[in-house]
Amino acid sequence: MKLGLGGGCHWCTEAVFQTLAGISNVEQGFVRSDPPNHAWSEAVLVTFDPVALPMEVLIEVHLRTHSATSHHKMRGKYRSAVYTYDAGTGVRVAQILHDLQKHFEEPLVTKVLTLSAFKPSDERFQNYYLNGPERPFCKTYIDPKLNLLRRDYAAILRKNGEAAE
């Protein structure tokens, strides 16, 4: 199964989902939906096995690793959304977001949108964290997200040596 996930910097989002077991591929880039959400926004496409990694858990991780309750000033570039390829999946994602709302004090701003287009990031930015985890950006922004995963989601992390690309 394949979904688009956007909400923060795609370097961060890519690193988060490359860490999870049950994901076979993470594509970093830019997505857009139908109007009025047709401006390009940073996101990743994830291909995952919904038996190994249930969609509910995937979306919960997504919400916990970006500001899913904030209408901050960078929302145009970092739209908080789950992008789907069909209406049935969109309905299911909307229900999951509704169910997860009870675990958040503030309202979720995350939208369910149709994925109408995707363009990959420049090759030099692909696998950003994997290619340079010592970079200041990685230490400042990505490491805290990965620490949260190790603390709260250890059971769904990849074993050493596995990698989703």
Backbone torsions as a table, in degrees:
resi	resn	phi	psi	omega
1	MET	NA	152.4	-176.0
2	LYS	-134.5	134.3	176.3
3	LEU	-135.5	155.7	168.9
4	GLY	-100.7	142.3	-179.8
5	LEU	-132.9	123.9	178.9
6	GLY	-134.4	151.4	177.3
7	GLY	172.4	-27.8	179.3
8	GLY	-142.6	-166.8	178.4
9	CYS	-57.0	133.9	-177.9
10	HIS	-69.2	-20.0	173.4
11	TRP	-64.6	-43.3	179.5
12	CYS	-67.8	-47.7	-177.0
13	THR	-62.1	-41.2	177.2
14	GLU	-58.3	-48.7	-178.2
15	ALA	-61.1	-42.4	179.8
16	VAL	-58.5	-50.3	-173.2
17	PHE	-80.3	-19.9	172.0
18	GLN	-69.6	-16.9	-177.3
19	THR	-85.2	-18.8	-172.3
20	LEU	-89.5	135.6	171.9
21	ALA	-68.0	150.1	179.4
22	GLY	93.2	-7.5	176.8
23	ILE	-104.3	125.1	-177.7
24	SER	-97.8	-19.4	-179.0
25	ASN	-156.4	140.8	175.1
26	VAL	-129.7	121.0	178.7
27	GLU	-111.9	119.1	-178.8
28	GLN	-91.0	137.7	177.8
29	GLY	175.3	-144.1	-176.2
30	PHE	-128.1	139.4	179.3
31	VAL	-126.4	161.4	169.6
32	ARG	-146.4	160.6	-179.9
33	SER	-118.7	-160.9	177.1
34	ASP	-82.5	157.9	177.4
35	PRO	-54.8	140.3	11.1
36	PRO	-91.5	10.3	-177.2
37	ASN	-104.8	40.4	-174.6
38	HIS	-96.0	-0.9	173.7
39	ALA	-71.0	144.7	178.7
40	TRP	-65.3	138.8	-179.7
41	SER	-139.5	144.9	-179.6
42	GLU	-66.5	140.1	-178.9
43	ALA	-168.6	177.1	171.9
44	VAL	-129.8	152.9	168.8
45	LEU	-104.3	129.6	178.9
46	VAL	-117.8	134.2	172.7
47	THR	-106.1	124.0	-173.7
48	PHE	-141.7	160.0	176.2
49	ASP	-96.0	109.8	-176.0
50	PRO	-68.2	-10.4	173.8
51	VAL	-81.1	-45.8	179.6
52	ALA	-73.4	-32.9	-179.1
53	LEU	-137.9	94.1	-178.3
54	PRO	-58.1	144.5	-179.1
55	MET	-55.4	-36.0	179.5
56	GLU	-60.0	-41.3	-179.5
57	VAL	-71.6	-43.1	177.9
58	LEU	-56.2	-47.5	-178.7
59	ILE	-69.2	-38.2	176.4
60	GLU	-60.0	-45.2	177.3
61	VAL	-59.8	-43.6	178.7
62	HIS	-57.4	-47.4	-178.4
63	LEU	-64.9	-36.4	-177.0
64	ARG	-77.9	-15.7	-175.0
65	THR	-109.9	14.7	167.9
66	HIS	-149.8	171.6	-177.0
67	SER	-78.7	75.2	-173.2
68	ALA	-73.9	-5.7	179.0
69	THR	-115.3	8.7	-174.0
70	SER	-113.4	132.7	173.1
71	HIS	-95.5	49.3	-175.1
72	HIS	-64.6	169.4	-172.2
73	LYS	-65.9	-16.8	-179.3
74	MET	-95.6	11.8	-176.0
75	ARG	-59.2	-29.2	178.2
76	GLY	-62.9	-42.4	179.5
77	LYS	-80.1	-31.4	-176.2
78	TYR	-121.1	63.5	-179.6
79	ARG	-61.5	130.4	177.4
80	SER	-84.0	107.9	-174.3
81	ALA	-157.5	157.8	165.9
82	VAL	-115.6	121.1	-177.3
83	TYR	-99.9	129.7	-177.8
84	THR	-119.5	161.7	-179.1
85	TYR	-99.3	-10.5	-179.4
86	ASP	-151.0	158.0	-175.1
87	ALA	-64.1	-37.5	-179.7
88	GLY	-61.6	-43.1	177.6
89	THR	-66.9	-37.4	177.5
90	GLY	-59.5	-41.9	177.7
91	VAL	-63.2	-42.9	179.7
92	ARG	-64.4	-43.8	178.7
93	VAL	-62.6	-42.2	178.6
94	ALA	-59.7	-40.4	178.0
95	GLN	-66.0	-41.0	178.3
96	ILE	-62.2	-44.9	178.1
97	LEU	-61.1	-42.5	177.4
98	HIS	-59.0	-45.8	-179.3
99	ASP	-66.7	-36.9	-178.8
100	LEU	-76.4	-19.7	-178.6
101	GLN	-53.2	-34.1	-177.6
102	LYS	-63.6	-15.0	178.9
103	HIS	-93.6	5.5	-179.5
104	PHE	-124.5	136.4	179.8
105	GLU	-71.8	-37.8	-179.3
106	GLU	-99.2	156.9	177.2
107	PRO	-64.0	138.9	174.5
108	LEU	-69.9	138.6	176.3
109	VAL	-100.1	-2.1	-175.9
110	THR	-65.0	128.4	-179.1
111	LYS	-101.6	156.3	170.2
112	VAL	-104.5	118.2	-175.2
113	LEU	-130.6	153.4	173.4
114	THR	-77.1	134.0	177.1
115	LEU	-84.0	110.7	-178.3
116	SER	-100.5	-22.9	178.9
117	ALA	-159.1	151.1	177.1
118	PHE	-141.1	138.8	170.7
119	LYS	-134.6	130.7	-176.8
120	PRO	-69.8	154.0	172.9
121	SER	-65.9	161.8	174.0
122	ASP	-54.7	141.7	-176.8
123	GLU	-51.4	-36.2	-177.1
124	ARG	-67.3	-15.3	179.1
125	PHE	-101.6	-7.7	178.9
126	GLN	-65.4	144.7	-179.5
127	ASN	53.1	43.8	-171.9
128	TYR	-55.0	-51.0	-178.7
129	TYR	-69.9	-44.7	-178.6
130	LEU	-59.5	-31.2	-178.3
131	ASN	-89.6	-1.8	-178.8
132	GLY	-174.7	59.1	-176.1
133	PRO	-63.4	-14.0	-179.4
134	GLU	-85.4	-7.6	179.8
135	ARG	-58.9	144.7	179.1
136	PRO	-54.9	-39.7	178.6
137	PHE	-59.6	-44.1	-179.2
138	CYS	-63.7	-45.2	-179.8
139	LYS	-62.5	-40.2	-175.2
140	THR	-78.1	-43.3	-170.9
141	TYR	-109.7	-35.6	-175.5
142	ILE	-88.2	-44.1	-178.4
143	ASP	-54.5	-42.4	177.6
144	PRO	-60.3	-35.6	177.9
145	LYS	-68.1	-41.2	178.8
146	LEU	-68.7	-34.1	175.0
147	ASN	-64.0	-40.0	176.4
148	LEU	-61.0	-42.5	178.1
149	LEU	-62.7	-44.2	179.6
150	ARG	-62.6	-35.7	-178.9
151	ARG	-75.8	-47.5	-169.9
152	ASP	-103.6	-15.4	-174.1
153	TYR	-134.7	31.4	-176.1
154	ALA	-55.1	-33.9	-176.4
155	ALA	-66.3	-19.6	-177.5
156	ILE	-111.5	11.9	178.5
157	LEU	-82.4	151.8	175.9
158	ARG	-63.0	151.4	172.8
159	LYS	-77.1	158.2	178.1
160	ASN	-54.3	137.4	178.3
161	GLY	94.2	-23.3	177.4
162	GLU	-78.2	152.4	176.2
163	ALA	-152.1	139.5	170.0
164	ALA	-103.2	131.7	-178.5
165	GLU	-118.8	NA	NA
